[in-house]
C-alpha cells in the first residue's frame, strides 16, 4: 500500500480539460521550458515499456488528480505518495479554513506582533507581494475581508452598501503587510487584515507536487488540482486518449506501450457558456490555470455575484467570463488567471504579452454574443473530432 489516498478517492481519468477553480482557489515569469526527455531504454538498447497510472483524491476543498507515465506500479506509487504528501503539506500550512497552520496564526496574531512562518509560506507571501506590484493591485491576497462581507451578503441575501465596502477596503492592501526576511515573519499594520491564499497556494502546491514526483524518478506526468494543472515531460503518442481502466495494485493503470514517439500534452479548454469544449491546445511542458465565474457565483437580491473580487473596488468581477493562462509554473498561472480576470481583456492581454513565457485566452460577453481574445503566442485552438469530444481528449 502506497499511503492511504487510494482508500479515500480513486479515479480512472483519461481526460485533461480545464474548468475554473473553486471560489477558494485562485510570480514574474521565465521562459516556458520545453522538455524533451531522453528516450528510456532497456540494457539491450530497446525502448522501455511504460503505462499511464492515475489516482485522485480530495484536497484543498476540490479534487486533485495525478497522471504519471512510469515503468512500474511501484515507481508510480512512490511518486504518487510524494506528490500527494506535497499537496497535503501546502494545504495544512496555507489554508484559510484551518484553525492551525501558518496562515491561521498570521491572521489571528500578526496585527499584534510579528508572526514567524515556515519558508514555504514566506516564499508564497513574497510571490504574492510581487504579483500585487506587477498587476497594480488586481491581485491581492489581503482580499480576505472582502470575501467575508460578500459571503455574509449571500447568506443574508443583502447586497453590501458602498459605505460598508469602503470601510472594508481600508483593511485590504499588501501595503498593510510587512514581510521580514531576516526573521521570516509577518506583521499587519492594523487589525482586521486577513490574508487568503486561495489565488496562489493551489498553484504553489501543484509545483511542489511536480517537484516531488520528479524527485521520485518519474519523467513525465500531469498534476491537476481543481482544474489548474501542470504537465512535465512528454507523453508517448500511444498513451494519449488511452484510459487507465484496470487496477494494478492500488492504482488505475492503462495498457503499456513503448516509451517513444513522445508528444506534447493535449489539453481541452472549457467553453464558459456551454457544456462542451472550445477546442484543445498542446503544450510540451508548463502550467495552465483557468479562472471563471460562469458556474461559481451567488445570487443576492436577484443579482448574479461572481466569487472573483476586485481588491481595488471591493466589487465582484462581471466580465470576462473566463481566463485561461499558460505559464512556466503553476504558481504564476494561478495568480495571473485571477489578476487577468480583474484587469479585463485589454489590460490583461497587454500584461500577458509583456511577460516572457506567459500566454492567455480571455472569453467575455455572454452565450448569445461571446467575445474571444488571446495573447500573441497562445497556442491555436484545435477542433475536437466526434470521438475526441466524447473522450474530452485529443491525440
Secondary structure, DSSP 4 states (H G I P E B T S, - for coil): ---SHHHH--------EE-PPPTT------PPP---PPPPB-TTSPBPEEEEEEEEEEETTEEEEEEEEESSHHHHHHHHHHHHHHHHHHHHHH-TT-SSSHHHHHHHHTTTS-EE--HHHHHHHHHHHHHHHHTTTSS-GGGHHHHHHHHHHHHHT-PPPHHHHHHHHTT--GGGEEEETTTTEEEESSTT-----TTTHHHHHHHHHHHHHHHTT--EEEEEETTEEEEES-EEGGGTT----EEETTEEEPPPEES-SEEPEEEEEE-TTSSSEEEEEEESSEEEEEEE-SSSEEEETTEEEES-B-TTT-PBP-S-SEEEEEESSHHHHHHHHHHHHHH-HHHHHHHHHHSTT-EEEEEEE-SSSEEEEE-TTPPP-BPPPHHHHHHT---
